[in-house]
């Protein structure tokens, strides 16, 4: 019982810390590095990689809940973060799936495992870049063009959107297409950066579990 409580507290603190880290990363990227990218889900992806679906979803939901409480309004774009967590959970590399030894040296096996992980991350990156572009574009179209909600902020994709407005393309497809160049860059950072961070998180969780087992 105590072990489960300890694990629950540990995961809760991890989710809150990751949510705060996301916001700090977003602020540093936007206001100090002047790179208007959607990389505020990097630590959400890292938590999902390291701890699983439920902690990843909690981390994704925390900013939306806080935003709703503070402003009294709901941001539908939280659905993009939630969808990304599901993609990460379903397509993430599994270290347990090592290739058969087949007379290979340890170095060859390590290279094969690394290549497999890279391939899975590339698939995940491409899926997320395309899927989040489509989902974000659909949400943008419904929220701002159908429901006519005011858009008070200039977003990264707006630069590309302006260039497409005179093309005669339907606004829904403009919303989707304008997001693809942005997501090609930021999803790469989120997926590969998130996986790198998850390796450190995994070590911390394993160390905490070992410590908890020794205490009990």
C-alpha positions as CSV (number, residue, x, y, z in Angstrom):
1,X,0.0,0.0,0.0
2,X,2.8,2.4,1.0
3,X,4.6,1.5,-2.2
4,X,1.6,2.4,-4.4
5,X,1.1,5.7,-2.5
6,X,4.8,6.6,-3.0
7,X,4.5,5.8,-6.7
8,X,1.3,7.9,-7.0
9,X,3.0,10.8,-5.3
10,X,6.1,10.4,-7.5
11,X,4.2,10.4,-10.7
12,X,2.0,13.3,-9.6
13,X,5.1,15.4,-8.9
14,X,6.6,14.3,-12.2
15,X,3.5,15.5,-14.1
16,X,3.4,18.8,-12.4
17,X,7.1,19.4,-12.8
18,X,6.9,18.5,-16.5
19,X,3.9,20.8,-17.0
20,X,5.9,23.7,-15.4
21,X,9.0,22.8,-17.5
22,X,6.8,23.0,-20.6
23,X,5.7,26.5,-19.8
24,X,9.3,27.6,-19.0
25,X,10.5,26.1,-22.3
26,X,7.8,27.8,-24.2
27,X,8.6,31.2,-22.6
28,X,12.3,30.8,-23.2
29,X,11.7,29.8,-26.8
30,X,9.3,32.6,-27.6
31,X,10.5,35.5,-25.6
32,X,14.3,35.0,-25.3
33,X,15.3,32.8,-28.3
34,X,12.6,34.4,-30.5
35,X,11.7,31.0,-32.0
36,X,7.9,30.9,-32.3
37,X,7.4,27.1,-32.3
38,X,5.0,24.8,-30.5
39,X,7.6,23.0,-28.4
40,X,5.6,23.3,-25.1
41,X,4.8,19.6,-25.2
42,X,8.3,18.3,-25.1
43,X,8.2,17.3,-21.5
44,X,4.7,15.9,-22.0
45,X,6.1,13.5,-24.6
46,X,9.0,12.7,-22.3
47,X,6.7,11.7,-19.5
48,X,4.6,9.6,-21.8
49,X,7.8,7.9,-23.2
50,X,9.1,7.2,-19.7
51,X,5.9,6.6,-17.5
52,X,3.1,5.7,-19.9
53,X,-0.3,6.9,-21.1
54,X,-2.0,8.2,-17.9
55,X,0.9,10.4,-16.7
56,X,1.3,11.7,-20.2
57,X,-2.4,12.7,-20.4
58,X,-2.3,14.3,-16.9
59,X,0.7,16.3,-17.9
60,X,-1.0,17.4,-21.1
61,X,-4.2,18.4,-19.3
62,X,-2.6,20.4,-16.5
63,X,-1.9,23.6,-18.6
64,X,-5.5,23.5,-20.0
65,X,-7.0,23.2,-16.6
66,X,-4.9,26.0,-15.2
67,X,-5.7,28.2,-18.2
68,X,-9.4,27.5,-17.8
69,X,-9.4,28.3,-14.1
70,X,-7.4,31.6,-14.6
71,X,-9.2,32.9,-17.7
72,X,-12.6,31.2,-17.4
73,X,-12.3,30.1,-21.0
74,X,-11.5,26.7,-22.6
75,X,-8.8,26.3,-25.3
76,X,-9.7,23.6,-27.7
77,X,-6.1,23.2,-28.9
78,X,-5.5,21.1,-25.8
79,X,-6.9,18.3,-28.0
80,X,-3.7,18.5,-30.1
81,X,-1.6,17.7,-27.0
82,X,-3.9,14.9,-26.0
83,X,-3.8,13.4,-29.5
84,X,0.0,13.6,-29.4
85,X,0.2,11.7,-26.1
86,X,-1.8,8.9,-27.7
87,X,0.5,8.8,-30.7
88,X,3.6,8.7,-28.5
89,X,2.1,5.9,-26.4
90,X,1.1,3.8,-29.4
91,X,4.2,4.3,-31.6
92,X,7.0,4.8,-29.0
93,X,10.1,2.6,-29.3
94,X,10.3,-0.4,-27.0
95,X,13.8,-1.2,-25.7
96,X,12.6,-4.7,-24.9
97,X,12.3,-5.5,-28.6
98,X,16.0,-6.2,-29.2
99,X,16.9,-7.9,-32.4
100,X,17.9,-11.5,-32.3
101,X,21.6,-12.0,-31.4
102,X,22.4,-14.2,-34.4
103,X,26.2,-14.2,-33.7
104,X,26.3,-10.4,-33.5
105,X,28.8,-8.7,-31.3
106,X,27.6,-6.4,-28.5
107,X,28.5,-3.4,-30.6
108,X,26.5,-4.6,-33.6
109,X,23.5,-5.3,-31.4
110,X,23.7,-1.8,-29.9
111,X,23.9,-0.3,-33.3
112,X,20.9,-2.4,-34.4
113,X,18.9,-1.4,-31.4
114,X,19.8,2.3,-31.9
115,X,18.8,2.1,-35.6
116,X,15.5,0.5,-34.6
117,X,14.8,3.2,-32.0
118,X,15.6,5.9,-34.6
119,X,13.3,4.4,-37.2
120,X,10.4,4.2,-34.7
121,X,11.0,7.8,-33.6
122,X,11.1,8.9,-37.3
123,X,7.7,7.2,-37.9
124,X,6.3,8.8,-34.8
125,X,7.7,12.2,-35.8
126,X,6.1,12.1,-39.3
127,X,2.8,10.9,-38.0
128,X,2.7,13.6,-35.3
129,X,3.7,16.4,-37.7
130,X,1.0,15.5,-40.2
131,X,-1.8,14.5,-37.7
132,X,-1.3,17.5,-35.5
133,X,-1.3,19.8,-38.6
134,X,-4.6,18.4,-39.7
135,X,-6.2,18.4,-36.2
136,X,-4.9,21.9,-35.4
137,X,-6.2,23.2,-38.8
138,X,-9.6,21.6,-38.3
139,X,-9.9,23.0,-34.7
140,X,-8.7,26.5,-36.0
141,X,-11.4,26.4,-38.7
142,X,-14.2,25.4,-36.4
143,X,-13.3,27.7,-33.5
144,X,-12.4,30.8,-35.4
145,X,-14.1,30.6,-38.8
146,X,-17.3,28.7,-38.0
147,X,-17.9,29.7,-34.4
148,X,-16.4,33.2,-35.1
149,X,-14.4,33.3,-31.9
150,X,-11.9,36.3,-31.8
151,X,-8.3,35.4,-32.4
152,X,-6.2,37.8,-30.3
153,X,-2.8,36.3,-30.9
154,X,-0.4,36.1,-33.9
155,X,0.6,32.4,-34.1
156,X,3.6,30.9,-35.9
157,X,1.5,29.4,-38.7
158,X,-0.1,32.8,-39.5
159,X,3.0,33.9,-41.5
160,X,2.4,31.0,-43.9
161,X,-1.4,31.5,-43.8
162,X,-1.1,35.1,-45.0
163,X,0.8,33.9,-48.1
164,X,-2.0,31.4,-48.9
165,X,-5.0,33.6,-48.5
166,X,-4.9,34.8,-52.1
167,X,-4.5,31.4,-53.5
168,X,-8.2,30.5,-53.7
169,X,-7.7,27.5,-51.4
170,X,-10.5,26.9,-48.9
171,X,-9.7,28.3,-45.5
172,X,-9.8,24.9,-43.9
173,X,-7.0,23.6,-46.1
174,X,-5.1,26.9,-45.6
175,X,-5.3,26.3,-41.9
176,X,-3.9,22.8,-42.3
177,X,-1.2,23.6,-44.9
178,X,0.1,26.6,-43.0
179,X,0.8,24.4,-39.9
180,X,2.8,21.8,-41.8
181,X,6.1,23.8,-42.1
182,X,5.9,24.8,-38.4
183,X,5.1,21.2,-37.2
184,X,7.9,19.7,-39.4
185,X,10.3,21.7,-37.2
186,X,8.7,21.7,-33.8
187,X,7.5,18.0,-33.8
188,X,11.1,16.9,-34.5
189,X,12.3,18.8,-31.5
190,X,9.4,17.5,-29.3
191,X,9.7,13.8,-30.3
192,X,13.5,13.4,-30.4
193,X,14.1,15.9,-27.5
194,X,11.3,14.3,-25.5
195,X,12.7,10.8,-26.0
196,X,16.2,12.0,-24.9
197,X,14.7,13.6,-21.7
198,X,12.7,10.5,-21.1
199,X,15.9,8.4,-20.7
200,X,16.8,10.6,-17.8
201,X,13.3,10.4,-16.3
202,X,13.3,6.7,-16.6
203,X,16.6,6.4,-14.7
204,X,15.2,8.6,-11.9
205,X,12.0,6.6,-11.7
206,X,13.9,3.3,-11.6
207,X,16.2,4.7,-8.9
208,X,13.2,5.9,-6.9
209,X,11.6,2.5,-7.2
210,X,14.7,0.7,-6.1
211,X,15.0,3.0,-3.1
212,X,11.3,2.5,-2.2
213,X,11.7,-1.3,-2.4
214,X,14.7,-1.2,-0.1
215,X,12.8,0.9,2.4
216,X,9.9,-1.6,2.4
